[in-house]
């Protein structure tokens, strides 16, 4: 059995950076992460064992002991940032620099009077955060058909940004459609390079294997997109959070197995899956 493992599998720069900031911040003061620091239960549990508490609403700061709030890599809105600053809590800024660039982009575009089109999942925290830096009308779409729901006006300039982990191929389809409409559209290439490379590598591997395993949280946007990309190329594609939930017997009779993983998947977990797949030969 041949196993092909994506070189890009595992933590991305933004996640690695955020985790380092949390560990560096451990000390005498309580540490709170605003939402799980990453979409990986094992990592979150390890941090919890070290005293790090996850909060899901900033109202919780009203009755918690003073400490520091970690802004995870997804980023937050301007209003949320101001609320933390005004609360008297310290802030550990771990927003991914690529996401912060989008915040600056839409804020500056808004100051010019431009309307904003965000291509992404409207329920994803990164998109919610980006929206919170827009001071002009903002439209959130995630497919070509939804362009028709935008009240486009020839007298308005529209700036387009994408969620950093959005499907590159789909984003390009949306951009082509917007450009064909001949409105004044300024396009910003905001899908991070690591995401692009991860998606392209996953696609190429999936084309050439019998079974494809995509490792990562079922709540991870970038992992879900990897699964969707691979599934289009390889019928036997499985999205798993750990090796325990995968029936290794499925691999019997197949000679080439592909493995990739989302940006929140620890190397330890990837190695565990690889080891078990090898032992299944």
HELIX and SHEET records of a PDB file:
HELIX    1   1 UNK A   13  UNK A   25  1                                  13    
HELIX    2   2 UNK A   41  UNK A   49  1                                   9    
HELIX    3   3 UNK A   58  UNK A   62  5                                   5    
HELIX    4   4 UNK A   78  UNK A   87  1                                  10    
HELIX    5   5 UNK A   97  UNK A  111  1                                  15    
HELIX    6   6 UNK A  125  UNK A  131  1                                   7    
HELIX    7   7 UNK A  144  UNK A  149  5                                   6    
HELIX    8   8 UNK A  168  UNK A  180  1                                  13    
HELIX    9   9 UNK A  193  UNK A  207  1                                  15    
HELIX   10  10 UNK A  221  UNK A  233  1                                  13    
HELIX   11  11 UNK A  243  UNK A  245  5                                   3    
HELIX   12  12 UNK A  248  UNK A  251  5                                   4    
HELIX   13  13 UNK A  267  UNK A  279  1                                  13    
SHEET    1   A 4 UNK A   2  UNK A   5  0                                        
SHEET    2   A 4 UNK A 256  UNK A 261  1                                        
SHEET    3   A 4 UNK A 211  UNK A 215  1                                        
SHEET    4   A 4 UNK A 237  UNK A 240  1                                        
SHEET    1   B 4 UNK A  53  UNK A  55  0                                        
SHEET    2   B 4 UNK A  30  UNK A  34  1                                        
SHEET    3   B 4 UNK A  67  UNK A  71  1                                        
SHEET    4   B 4 UNK A  90  UNK A  93  1                                        
SHEET    1   C 4 UNK A 138  UNK A 141  0                                        
SHEET    2   C 4 UNK A 115  UNK A 119  1                                        
SHEET    3   C 4 UNK A 158  UNK A 162  1                                        
SHEET    4   C 4 UNK A 185  UNK A 187  1                                        
END                                                                             
